[in-house]
Amino acid sequence: MTKRRKARELALQFLYEEDGNISNLDYKINRFYNDFASESLMRDGFIKTKEDLNRKKDVSEIFDFFTNIVRGTLSNLEKIDGLIKLLAKNWTIERMSRIDRNILRLSIYEIMFIPETPKNVIINEAIEIAKKFGNDESPAFINGILDAAVKVK
């Protein structure tokens, strides 16, 4: 697993947990990263012990990208949700599964605000994450909306 994929997965898990809530964001990001993310990073072999969390360059790159995605997504949530509403015919944001909604949010943030990441990479990553965390319909649903978002953007 790449560092960016790990950061995206952690961002999804954080956004899933908070689902648009931005109160006490700094505290929540640090708590999440030091507790949940450290366990996940150990499980996936990025670190051996919790002490490695602050010592390894790879881990700081994951944290930086994770933080960028989380902050950017939540800071631009109204604009991102507006685009999702425009593209998701016959679906409301509230009706979407929490996983799908947050995969779309973080991916559309990247499409709109991180131009150096190729759009096909963003879509492929989102589909793979949807396969891992979503239901059977999630990958196709995510693909359709993100493909449309790239064309609109």
C-alpha positions in Angstrom: 0.0 0.0 0.0 1.3 3.4 -0.9 1.7 6.3 1.6 -1.0 8.3 -0.2 -3.4 5.4 -0.2 -2.9 5.0 3.5 -3.5 8.7 4.0 -6.7 8.6 2.0 -8.0 5.6 3.9 -7.3 7.3 7.2 -8.9 10.5 5.9 -12.0 8.5 5.0 -12.1 6.9 8.4 -11.8 10.3 10.1 -14.4 11.9 7.8 -16.7 8.9 8.4 -16.4 9.4 12.1 -17.0 13.1 12.0 -19.3 13.3 9.0 -19.0 17.0 8.4 -18.5 18.1 12.1 -15.6 20.6 12.2 -15.7 21.6 15.9 -12.4 21.1 17.8 -10.8 19.9 14.6 -7.1 20.2 15.7 -7.8 18.2 18.8 -9.8 15.5 16.9 -7.2 15.2 14.2 -4.4 14.7 16.7 -6.4 12.3 18.9 -7.4 10.3 15.9 -3.9 10.1 14.5 -2.2 9.3 17.8 -4.8 6.6 18.7 -6.6 5.0 15.8 -4.1 5.8 13.0 -1.1 4.6 14.9 -2.7 1.2 15.4 -3.6 1.1 11.7 -0.1 2.1 10.6 1.3 -0.7 12.8 -1.1 -3.2 11.3 -0.1 -2.2 7.8 3.6 -2.3 8.5 4.4 1.5 8.2 5.6 1.5 11.8 6.7 -1.1 14.4 5.9 0.8 17.6 3.8 3.8 18.5 7.0 5.7 19.2 7.8 5.5 15.5 4.8 7.7 14.8 6.9 10.8 15.4 10.2 9.5 14.1 9.7 8.2 10.6 9.7 10.4 7.5 7.2 8.2 5.7 4.8 8.5 8.6 5.1 12.3 8.6 4.3 12.3 4.9 1.2 10.2 5.5 0.1 12.5 8.4 0.7 15.7 6.2 -1.4 14.3 3.3 -4.1 13.0 5.7 -4.3 16.4 7.4 -4.4 18.2 4.1 -7.3 16.1 2.8 -9.3 16.3 6.1 -8.9 20.0 6.5 -9.4 20.8 2.8 -12.5 18.6 2.6 -14.1 20.0 5.7 -13.2 23.6 4.8 -14.8 23.3 1.4 -17.7 21.0 2.4 -20.4 23.3 1.1 -18.9 23.6 -2.3 -18.1 19.8 -2.5 -21.5 18.8 -1.4 -23.0 21.2 -3.9 -21.2 19.5 -6.7 -22.2 16.0 -5.4 -25.8 17.1 -5.3 -25.6 18.4 -8.9 -24.0 15.2 -10.2 -25.9 12.5 -8.1 -29.1 12.3 -10.0 -32.0 10.9 -7.9 -29.8 10.8 -4.8 -29.5 13.2 -1.8 -26.4 13.5 0.2 -28.3 12.2 3.3 -29.5 9.1 1.4 -26.0 8.0 0.3 -24.2 5.6 2.6 -21.9 7.4 5.0 -18.9 5.6 3.4 -19.8 6.6 -0.2 -20.6 10.2 0.8 -17.2 10.6 2.4 -15.2 8.9 -0.3 -16.9 11.3 -2.8 -16.1 14.2 -0.5 -12.4 13.6 -0.1 -12.0 12.6 -3.8 -13.8 15.6 -5.1 -11.7 17.8 -2.8 -8.6 16.3 -4.5 -10.1 16.8 -8.0 -11.0 20.4 -7.2 -8.0 21.6 -5.1 -5.0 19.3 -5.7 -4.4 19.7 -9.4 -1.0 17.9 -9.4 -2.7 14.6 -8.7 -3.8 13.0 -12.0 -7.6 12.7 -12.1 -7.4 9.0 -13.1 -5.3 8.3 -10.0 -7.9 10.0 -7.8 -10.7 8.0 -9.3 -8.8 4.7 -9.2 -7.9 5.2 -5.6 -11.5 6.1 -4.7 -12.7 2.9 -6.4 -10.2 0.7 -4.6 -11.1 2.3 -1.2 -14.8 1.8 -2.0 -14.1 -1.9 -2.7 -12.4 -2.2 0.7 -14.9 -0.1 2.8 -18.1 0.2 0.8 -20.8 -2.2 -0.3 -21.0 -4.1 -3.6 -22.5 -1.1 -5.4 -20.1 1.5 -4.0 -17.3 1.2 -6.6 -19.6 1.8 -9.6 -21.5 4.5 -7.8 -18.3 6.3 -6.9 -16.8 5.9 -10.4 -19.9 7.4 -12.1 -20.0 10.5 -9.9 -16.3 11.1 -9.9 -16.1 10.6 -13.7 -18.8 13.2 -14.1 -17.0 15.5 -11.6 -13.8 15.4 -13.6 -15.8 16.5 -16.7 -17.6 19.3 -14.9 -14.4 20.6 -13.1 
